[in-house]
Amino acid sequence: MQKFLQKHFHVLKTTKNHWLRKTIGVLLVIGGLLGFLPVLGYWMLPLGLALLAIDFPIARRLHRRLIVWWEKQRRRFFRERTAATARRSPQRSDKPRR
């Protein structure tokens, strides 16, 4: 499934038919904004911005900011998660219990 999506995304990025790319990009962004609904998801927003970023400089900036923000949030989440795990698990000694 992943290879299928990568192939079609690459075709959309490199096609000369910019109206198709813009239409699909706008629909993906709208679907991403409605991500709270069951079928649609927030994953559509960065994908739509990535398609629109090819043709519009403002979408390029928004896409870049979204990627940077997402990476900061991911790093902070994993940093807090490992810190919480380290606090929760006490140090084990090598001495056997009696």
N, C-alpha and C positions, 0 to 999 in steps of 0.2 A: 504494500500500500504506500509506503514511504517513497519508494522509487517512482511509482506512478505519479504521486503528487509533485515530486521534484522535477520530473520530466515535463509535466504540463505547466508548472510554474515557469520553468526555463523557456518553454515555447512562448508563453505569454509575455515574458520579459523581452524576448528577442524579435517578436513579430512586428511587422510594419503596420499592422492594423491597430493604430493607437486608440481608436474608438472602442474596440472590444476590451482592451486593457483598462481604459478609463472607466468603462461601465462596470466591469467586474470588480475593479478596485473600489468604486463608490459603493457597490452593493455589499462588498465585504466589510467596509467600514461601518455602514449602517447596521449590518448584522452583528458586528462587534459591539456597537453601542447598545444593542438589544440583547446582550449576552446573558442577561438574567433569565431569559426565556429558555425552555427546555431544549429545543433543537439547536438554537444559535449559541455561539460561545464567544468568549472574550479572545480566543485565539484568532478570530477573523480580523480583529482590528490591526495588529501588526502586519498581517499578510496583505490586507487592503492598502495600508500605508506604503508597504514595500512596492506594490504595483503602481500606486500613484506617484511615488517618489521618482520614478523614471521620467515622468513628464512634467511634474510640478515641483519647483524648488521649495515651496513652503511645505509640501508633504515630505520632501526629503529631510528638512529640518525637524519636523514633528516625528518622523520615523527614527531619526538619529537620537533625539531626546528620549523617546520611548525606550529604545534599546539600552541607553545609558542608565535610565532610571530603573529598568527591569534588572539589570546586572547589579546595581547597587543594592536593591532590595533582596536579591538572591544571596549576595555575599553576606549581608547583614543577618538574614534569616539563618544561614548555616553557621555563622559565627556565634549567634545567640544559642542556637541549638546545641552546638558542641560545648559551649560554656555551661549550659544547663545540665547536660549529660555529665560533665566532669564534676559539677557540684553535687549531683544526685548520687553518683556511685562512690562510696567510700573507698579509701585506699585499702587494698587487700594485703595482708602480710603473708609471708611465705611460711609462717609457723603453722603447724597443723592444729586444728581445734581439738579440745579434749572432750 
